[in-house]
């Protein structure tokens, strides 16, 4: 329920140069405070919902940490490396990171000298690694007839569906596909594009309400990096059944949060976690309105969202993939079980049985030598053949073929 830190009514917490972010509790994702946290400066908090902090100099609220998974990055413990797109980089105290006694800290958790830049980095890790790059064109399959089945809010008895309808429509002058969602009889339609912008253009509901965004909301661009942030604003035409049509405004922020392995009823997938926050505001019949919607998607290449979370004001829902008929490459094997979902391979050949089909695998025999450099790409015991006699060096008694045994 509380993903990172819980501060009860009897507690007293002081933080400096600390990250609390990237936790996944559905409510109060990063912290929940009955007693406010005292800041001694230079903290980065992710989603601050239910997290009260008495902020001071250098604090970053609702920050994008852009952090790698827990790994051996050197030193006595595992750490999470910062990507070069992280807001934590060089965001620590310019006078030096300090311990509980305000003494200067000269190394990070690994023993690496800090700072590496103009200031020390917030958190346990000093320095950064390149942020992974991906192409959103591979994360939004929109072929007519594509269908997904989702388990709703963790209950196997509550099943929802999403389906790409036939044909295209024009929204804001752009040809789009229509994805229809049936959530327990509640029908909603999203009008999406599958181009270099990866945008959600328009949404309608079964009661006849529609909202059209102009310009369209940008979720990602092509290519994108973990840690990327896309901000936008524009107008919304709200057509409300039985009430009328009203001009409203929107502001949106999309964040590419991290790579994450996710297990859902259909299996375990490598995903990119994306969060989109949209604020719609204006006046309807003389009354001010404001709606805040947070959509979080866990996107898998060649398959789409295997998990999604929606928060609108007090409404919250979670959907997890149960099954799909998406076959991105048209080889007769659905993308959720295809060992090479981006290239037709009906035979599903996977020599080293590592889950990556031979057509997609750069190292088919898993010997650590790339196929392009491996003289024996399907023999894990051989990779060199110096004299070109067809016998690998490990088995050849005369590696250079000069008649003198090696």
ABEGO torsion letter per residue (X at the ends): XBAABBBBAABBBBBBGBBBBGBABABGAABBBABBBBBAEGBBBBBABGBBBBBBBGBBBGBBAGBBBBBBAEEABBBBBBBAABAABGABBAAEBBBAAGBBBABBAAGBBOBABABBBBEABBEBBBBBBBBAAAABBBBBGBBBBBBBGGBAABBBBBBBBBEBBBBGGBBBBBBBBBBGGBBBBBBBBABAAGBBABBBBAAGBBBBBOBBBBABBOBBBBGBBBBBBEBBBBBBBGAEBBBBBBBBBBBBABBBBBBBAAEBBBBBBBBBBBBBBEBBGGBBBBBBBBBBBBBBBGAEBABBBBBBEABBBBBBBABBABBAAGAGBBAAABABAABBBAAGBBAAGAGBBAAABABAAGAGBBAAABABAABAABABBAAGAGBBAAABABAAGAGBBX
